[in-house]
Amino acid sequence: MDAWKNQLFFGDNLEILRSGRIPVGSVDLIYLDPPFNSNATYNILFAEKGGEKSAAQITAFEDTWQWGPEAAADFDDVVRGDRAKLAALLRAMREFLGQNAMMAYLARMAVRLVELHRVLKPTGSLYLHCDPTASHYLKLLLDSIFDFKNFRNEIIWAYKGGGSPRKDFPRRHDVILRYSNSNHYNFYPDTIRIPYQAEGINRTDDSMWGRHKGTSKIYKPHPLGKVPEDWWPISILNANDPERLGYPTQKPEALLERIINASSNEGDIVLDPFCGCGTTVTVAEHLKRRWIGIDITYLAINLIKRRLHDTFSSEELAPFEVIGVPADATSAAALAEENRHQFEWWALDMVEATPAQDKKKGADRGVDGILYFQEKDDGPYHKIIVQVKSGKVNAATVRELEGTRKQEKAKIAALLTLQPPTRPMREAAAAAEFYKPEMFPELRFPHLQILTIADLFAGKQLEYPRWVPPKTFKKAARRRKGPSDQERQGELL
């Protein structure tokens, strides 16, 4: 217990679950909110800077898993595996659905749910968050993997929202499927109780059976309130909610607090294999649980790291390690070879820049990332543009970047590269001369700066006025660790 470090994994959750890094039967609670099969593309929106109306956007993940080699491989893993009932079910689903996006989604979920079942303790529980378009299919998968006898609840998360379709009832709920790993599972009702409605207190048993026995049984209220029903009226996060960090699929902390309190205790391990913007791990940290988070997008890993450090003081935040991110120039080159976009996002984070455009758009005009700074607290925002290169670079690359800097009216342009700069590249950068801040004109910062990935690992930083902290990401509100479960009383939400 003392040697435990919370873990944040960057990578495919299937590979991580199969790697043995998470031991069999070690996790007390799993919550997962996988991307739904709704053909929507989600974006992360970063905080706007000083009146700028065009917030930087980047595709964090696509909410569609199309049928292709990866889905076919996951399907094959299941049908050739040792779970005969699951294999038969998945073959029947494919016969019914065909090879389409929904089938790809189910195949990729099936193989992951098998691995999640493997790492869950016998006393553990799994909560799968989904929407009604796929919940019925997912329930069949879970019945096969966990056994239908271990189905506990179909929880309805109900919320309000604007707008109404012309020919349908407005869709205003999500489904959370709750399964235990056995009949001997942990559940802590006193940590989630909510106040009674007035009409339910001191109610008399007026049933026919009660009148026949001549009794007048009075229902005495529990001093901590009642256990919530399986429908939860919890508000979604609106645009101005202080919790909101700009992640479109972000869930309210109140929702995760109820789940984590209900099915885990202090010190238990909570796992979220699709941790997105980190609500699960943040709430787990707040409630004094140990946690494991996994996400395939470096933008999510970056956001979670910042959220944890912004939310908790350094004294309160439990130690955690980030696993799977580049640790040196060699592993950075390997990431670039595997996924250029993930490498780009990782490199931008190394200099605290935000991505400048969606990965699906065309030419980037030499701008991969943007960083804003001020010379004084109430002064104007100045722009730094950043270009990331994982391949060949030359003097023409530097000259083109300088032209882009002038076109973008940026004070500084930075080139981040795996390859060391040549002498002509350094000469082209030096020809761009210097930026001199108005407040301290005796200081000079190169207009064009070249940093290699090896430089960044060695501690070298971009040169620009740093006496006012850069404002790049929206910060999470500071909060203190929560009370113990024994002290906590639920609130009506």
C-alpha positions in Angstrom: 0.0 0.0 0.0 2.7 2.5 1.0 4.7 1.8 -2.3 1.6 2.3 -4.5 1.6 5.1 -7.0 -1.5 6.1 -8.9 -1.1 5.4 -12.6 -2.0 7.3 -15.8 -1.3 5.3 -18.9 -1.0 6.7 -22.4 -1.9 4.1 -25.0 -4.5 1.6 -26.2 -6.3 0.2 -23.2 -6.4 -3.3 -24.7 -2.6 -3.5 -25.0 -2.2 -2.1 -21.5 -4.7 -4.5 -20.0 -3.0 -7.4 -21.8 0.5 -6.3 -20.8 0.1 -7.5 -17.2 0.8 -4.0 -15.8 -2.6 -4.3 -14.0 -2.6 -7.6 -12.1 -5.5 -10.1 -12.4 -8.2 -9.5 -9.8 -6.7 -6.3 -8.4 -9.3 -3.6 -9.2 -12.2 -2.8 -6.9 -14.3 -0.6 -9.2 -14.3 0.0 -13.0 -16.1 2.9 -14.6 -15.9 3.3 -18.3 -17.5 5.8 -20.6 -16.4 4.6 -24.1 -17.1 6.7 -27.2 -20.6 6.0 -28.4 -21.2 4.8 -32.0 -23.0 8.0 -33.0 -20.8 9.2 -35.9 -20.0 12.4 -34.1 -16.6 14.0 -34.0 -15.7 15.5 -30.6 -13.3 18.4 -30.1 -11.4 19.6 -27.2 -11.8 23.4 -26.8 -9.0 25.1 -25.1 -9.4 28.3 -23.0 -9.7 31.5 -25.0 -7.0 34.2 -24.6 -7.7 37.8 -23.8 -10.7 38.4 -26.1 -9.6 36.0 -28.9 -12.8 34.7 -30.4 -11.3 31.7 -32.2 -10.5 29.1 -29.6 -8.0 26.5 -30.7 -9.7 23.2 -31.5 -8.3 19.7 -32.1 -10.0 16.4 -32.7 -9.5 14.4 -29.5 -11.1 11.2 -30.8 -13.7 10.3 -33.4 -16.8 8.8 -31.9 -16.9 6.1 -34.6 -15.1 2.9 -34.9 -15.4 1.8 -38.5 -15.2 -1.8 -39.5 -11.7 -2.5 -40.7 -8.6 -4.5 -39.9 -8.5 -3.6 -36.2 -12.2 -4.4 -35.6 -11.9 -7.6 -37.6 -8.9 -8.6 -35.5 -10.8 -8.0 -32.2 -13.7 -10.0 -33.6 -11.4 -12.8 -34.5 -9.8 -12.8 -31.0 -13.2 -13.2 -29.4 -14.6 -16.0 -31.7 -11.3 -17.9 -31.4 -11.1 -17.4 -27.7 -12.2 -19.7 -24.8 -15.5 -17.9 -24.2 -17.9 -20.0 -26.3 -21.1 -18.2 -25.4 -19.5 -14.8 -26.1 -18.2 -16.1 -29.4 -21.6 -17.4 -30.4 -23.2 -14.1 -29.4 -20.8 -12.0 -31.4 -21.2 -14.2 -34.5 -25.0 -13.8 -34.2 -24.6 -10.0 -33.9 -22.5 -9.9 -37.0 -25.0 -12.0 -38.9 -27.7 -9.5 -37.8 -25.9 -6.2 -38.1 -23.4 -6.9 -40.9 -19.9 -5.4 -41.1 -20.7 -1.8 -40.1 -19.8 0.8 -37.6 -22.0 -0.6 -34.8 -20.5 -4.1 -35.3 -17.0 -2.6 -35.2 -17.9 -0.8 -31.9 -19.3 -4.0 -30.4 -16.3 -6.2 -31.5 -13.8 -3.7 -30.1 -15.8 -3.4 -26.8 -16.2 -7.1 -26.4 -12.5 -7.9 -26.4 -11.9 -5.0 -23.9 -14.7 -6.1 -21.6 -13.1 -9.5 -21.4 -9.9 -8.0 -20.2 -11.7 -5.7 -17.7 -13.5 -8.7 -16.2 -10.1 -10.4 -15.8 -8.6 -7.6 -13.7 -11.7 -7.0 -11.5 -11.7 -8.4 -8.0 -14.4 -11.0 -7.1 -16.0 -8.4 -4.9 -15.7 -5.7 -7.5 -18.2 -3.9 -9.7 -18.2 -2.4 -13.2 -20.3 0.6 -14.4 -20.5 1.0 -18.2 -21.8 4.4 -19.3 -23.5 4.4 -22.7 -26.5 5.9 -24.5 -29.7 4.1 -25.7 -28.4 3.6 -29.2 -26.0 0.8 -28.1 -27.0 -0.1 -24.5 -29.1 -3.1 -25.5 -26.3 -4.6 -27.4 -23.7 -3.9 -24.7 -26.0 -5.5 -22.1 -25.9 -8.7 -24.0 -22.1 -8.6 -24.1 -22.0 -8.0 -20.4 -24.5 -10.8 -19.7 -22.2 -13.2 -21.5 -19.0 -12.0 -19.9 -20.1 -11.3 -16.3 -23.1 -13.7 -16.3 -26.6 -12.3 -16.4 -27.0 -13.3 -12.7 -24.5 -10.6 -11.8 -26.5 -7.8 -13.5 -27.4 -5.3 -10.7 -28.9 -2.2 -12.2 -29.7 -0.3 -15.4 -29.2 3.2 -14.0 -30.9 6.0 -15.8 -29.0 9.3 -15.6 -31.7 11.9 -16.4 -31.0 15.5 -17.2 -32.6 18.5 -18.8 -31.5 20.4 -21.9 -32.7 22.8 -24.5 -34.2 22.1 -27.9 -36.8 19.6 -29.0 -37.1 17.4 -32.1 -40.2 17.9 -34.3 -41.2 14.2 -34.5 -39.7 12.6 -31.4 -39.6 13.0 -27.6 -36.4 14.8 -26.6 -33.6 12.4 -25.6 -32.5 13.4 -22.1 -30.9 10.4 -20.5 -27.9 8.1 -20.5 -27.8 4.5 -19.4 -25.3 3.1 -16.9 -25.1 -0.7 -16.8 -24.0 -1.9 -13.4 -22.6 -5.4 -13.0 -20.8 -7.2 -10.1 -18.1 -9.8 -10.6 -19.9 -12.3 -8.2 -22.8 -12.5 -5.8 -20.4 -11.3 -3.0 -19.8 -7.7 -4.0 -19.1 -4.5 -2.1 -21.8 -1.9 -1.8 -21.9 1.0 0.7 -25.4 2.5 0.8 -24.8 4.8 3.7 -22.3 6.8 1.7 -24.8 7.7 -1.0 -28.0 8.4 0.9 -30.1 11.5 -0.1 -32.8 13.3 1.9 -36.3 11.9 1.9 -39.1 13.6 0.1 -41.5 15.0 2.8 -44.4 12.7 1.8 -42.3 9.6 2.4 -41.4 10.3 6.0 -43.3 8.5 8.8 -45.6 6.9 6.2 -48.1 4.3 7.5 -48.6 0.9 5.8 -52.1 1.2 4.5 -51.9 -1.9 2.3 -54.6 -4.6 2.2 -52.2 -6.9 4.0 -51.5 -4.4 6.7 -55.2 -3.7 7.3 -55.9 -7.5 7.4 -53.3 -8.0 10.1 -54.6 -5.0 12.0 -51.2 -3.4 12.1 -50.3 0.2 11.4 -46.6 -0.1 10.6 -44.8 3.2 10.3 -41.8 3.5 8.0 -39.1 5.2 10.1 -36.7 7.3 8.1 -33.0 6.4 8.2 -31.1 9.2 9.9 -28.8 9.7 6.8 -31.7 9.6 4.3 -32.7 7.1 1.6 -30.7 5.2 -1.0 -31.4 6.7 -4.4 -33.5 4.9 -6.9 -32.0 3.6 -10.1 -32.9 6.9 -11.9 -30.6 9.8 -11.0 -31.7 13.4 -11.8 -28.2 15.0 -11.9 -27.7 18.1 -14.0 -25.3 18.0 -16.9 -22.5 20.6 -17.0 -23.6 23.8 -18.8 -21.3 26.0 -20.7 -20.7 28.3 -17.7 -20.2 25.6 -15.1 -17.0 26.1 -13.1 -16.3 22.3 -13.5 -16.3 22.5 -17.3 -12.9 22.3 -18.9 -14.0 22.3 -22.5 -14.2 18.6 -23.0 -17.6 17.9 -24.7 -18.2 14.5 -23.2 -17.2 15.7 -19.7 -19.4 14.2 -17.0 -20.3 16.0 -13.7 -18.3 15.1 -10.7 -21.5 14.5 -8.7 -22.3 11.5 -11.0 -18.9 9.9 -10.4 -19.0 10.7 -6.6 -22.1 8.6 -6.3 -20.7 5.7 -8.2 -17.3 5.7 -6.5 -18.9 6.1 -3.0 -21.4 3.3 -3.7 -19.0 0.6 -4.8 -15.6 1.3 -3.3 -14.0 2.3 0.0 -11.1 4.5 0.9 -7.9 3.0 -0.4 -9.6 0.8 -3.0 -8.4 0.8 -6.6 -10.7 2.6 -9.2 -10.0 2.0 -13.0 -11.2 4.1 -15.9 -9.9 2.7 -19.2 -11.4 5.6 -21.3 -10.5 8.4 -18.9 -10.9 11.4 -21.3 -10.6 14.6 -19.3 -10.1 12.8 -16.0 -13.3 13.2 -14.0 -13.1 9.7 -12.7 -9.5 9.9 -11.5 -10.0 13.4 -10.1 -13.1 12.3 -8.0 -11.2 9.1 -7.0 -8.3 11.3 -5.7 -10.8 13.6 -3.9 -12.4 10.6 -2.2 -9.0 9.1 -1.2 -9.1 6.1 -3.5 -6.2 4.7 -5.5 -6.7 5.0 -9.2 -5.6 3.9 -12.7 -6.5 5.9 -15.8 -5.9 5.0 -19.4 -6.4 7.1 -22.6 -5.2 6.7 -26.1 -5.0 10.4 -26.8 -2.1 12.4 -25.5 -4.3 15.5 -25.3 -6.4 13.7 -22.7 -3.3 12.7 -20.7 -2.0 16.3 -20.8 -5.4 17.6 -19.7 -5.6 15.1 -16.8 -2.1 16.0 -15.5 -3.0 19.7 -15.5 -6.4 19.1 -13.9 -4.9 17.1 -11.0 -2.2 19.7 -10.3 -4.7 22.5 -10.6 -7.3 20.8 -8.4 -5.2 19.6 -5.5 -2.3 21.3 -3.6 1.1 19.6 -3.9 0.7 18.5 -0.3 -2.6 16.8 -0.9 -2.1 15.2 -4.3 -1.0 11.6 -4.0 2.0 10.6 -6.1 1.2 9.4 -9.6 3.2 8.3 -12.6 2.5 8.8 -16.3 3.3 5.6 -18.2 3.8 5.3 -22.0 4.9 8.9 -22.8 8.3 9.4 -24.4 11.1 9.4 -21.8 14.0 10.3 -24.2 14.6 11.2 -27.8 14.6 7.6 -28.9 11.2 6.9 -27.6 9.9 10.2 -29.0 11.1 9.1 -32.4 9.3 5.8 -31.9 6.1 7.7 -31.1 6.5 9.9 -34.2 6.9 6.7 -36.3 3.8 5.2 -34.8 1.5 8.2 -34.8 2.6 11.6 -36.1 -0.3 13.5 -34.6 0.2 12.1 -31.1 3.9 13.0 -31.4 3.0 16.5 -32.4 0.6 16.9 -29.5 3.2 15.6 -27.1 5.9 17.9 -28.4 3.6 20.9 -28.1 2.9 20.0 -24.5 6.7 20.0 -23.8 6.6 23.8 -24.5 3.1 24.4 -23.0 1.6 25.2 -26.4 -1.9 24.2 -27.5 -2.7 22.6 -30.8 -3.6 25.1 -33.5 -6.0 23.2 -35.7 -7.9 20.0 -36.3 -5.8 17.0 -37.4 -8.3 16.4 -40.3 -7.9 19.8 -41.9 -5.5 20.3 -44.8 -2.2 22.2 -44.8 -1.4 23.8 -41.5 0.5 26.8 -43.0 3.4 25.9 -40.7 1.4 26.5 -37.4 1.0 23.4 -35.3 0.7 25.1 -31.9 0.1 28.5 -30.3 1.3 29.9 -27.0 0.3 33.3 -25.6 2.2 35.5 -23.2 1.9 38.9 -21.6 4.6 41.4 -20.7 2.4 42.6 -17.8 -0.7 41.4 -16.1 -3.1 43.9 -17.7 -1.1 44.1 -21.0 -2.0 42.7 -24.4 -1.5 39.1 -25.4 1.4 38.3 -27.7 1.6 35.2 -29.8 4.2 32.5 -30.3 3.6 30.0 -33.1 5.1 26.5 -33.0 5.9 24.1 -35.8 6.7 20.4 -35.1 8.7 18.4 -37.5 9.5 14.6 -37.1 11.1 14.3 -40.5 13.7 16.1 -42.6 14.3 19.8 -42.0 16.5 22.3 -43.8 17.1 26.0 -44.2 14.1 26.5 -46.4 11.9 25.1 -43.5 13.3 27.9 -41.3 12.8 30.6 -43.8 9.2 29.5 -44.5 8.5 29.6 -40.8 9.8 33.1 -40.4 7.5 34.2 -43.3 4.6 32.5 -41.4 5.6 34.3 -38.2 5.3 37.7 -39.9 2.0 36.7 -41.6 0.6 35.6 -38.3 1.9 38.7 -36.5 3.6 36.5 -33.9 6.4 37.8 -31.8 8.2 34.5 -31.8 8.2 31.3 -33.9 9.6 28.0 -32.7 10.6 25.0 -34.6 10.6 21.7 -32.7 12.5 19.0 -34.5 13.8 15.5 -34.0 16.7 16.2 -36.3 19.6 18.5 -35.2 19.7 21.8 -37.1 22.2 22.2 -39.8 24.5 25.3 -40.0 22.4 26.9 -42.7 19.4 26.4 -40.5 21.0 28.2 -37.6 22.1 31.0 -39.9 18.6 31.4 -41.3 17.2 31.6 -37.7 19.8 34.2 -36.7 18.9 36.3 -39.7 15.4 36.8 -38.2 17.0 38.9 -35.4 15.3 39.6 -32.1 12.1 40.6 -30.3 12.6 43.3 -27.6 9.8 43.7 -25.0 8.6 47.3 -24.5 8.9 47.1 -20.7 12.5 45.9 -20.8 14.0 46.8 -24.2 17.5 45.8 -23.0 16.3 42.2 -23.1 16.4 40.3 -26.4 14.6 37.1 -27.4 15.2 35.5 -30.8 12.3 35.9 -33.3 13.0 32.4 -34.6 14.1 29.6 -32.2 15.0 26.0 -33.0 14.8 23.4 -30.3 15.5 19.7 -30.8 13.6 17.0 -28.9 16.9 16.2 -27.2 17.2 19.9 -26.2 13.8 19.7 -24.5 14.8 16.5 -22.5 17.9 18.3 -21.5 15.8 21.1 -19.9 16.1 23.8 -22.6 13.1 26.0 -22.9 11.6 28.5 -25.3 12.9 32.0 -24.7 10.2 34.6 -24.1 9.1 37.0 -21.3 8.1 34.6 -18.5 7.5 37.0 -15.6 3.7 36.7 -16.2 2.7 33.0 -16.4 1.4 32.0 -19.8 -2.3 31.4 -20.1 -3.0 28.4 -22.2 -5.3 25.9 -20.7 -8.4 26.5 -18.6 -7.6 25.7 -15.0 -9.7 23.4 -12.8 -11.0 24.9 -9.5 -8.9 24.1 -6.4 -10.5 21.8 -3.9 -9.5 19.9 -0.8 -9.6 16.1 -0.3 -13.1 15.0 0.7 -14.2 13.7 4.1 -14.1 10.0 5.0 -16.9 7.8 3.8 -18.0 7.4 7.4 -18.4 11.2 7.8 -20.0 11.8 4.4 -23.8 12.3 4.1 -25.4 12.3 0.6 -27.0 15.4 -0.7 -30.1 15.6 -2.9 -29.0 16.5 -6.4 
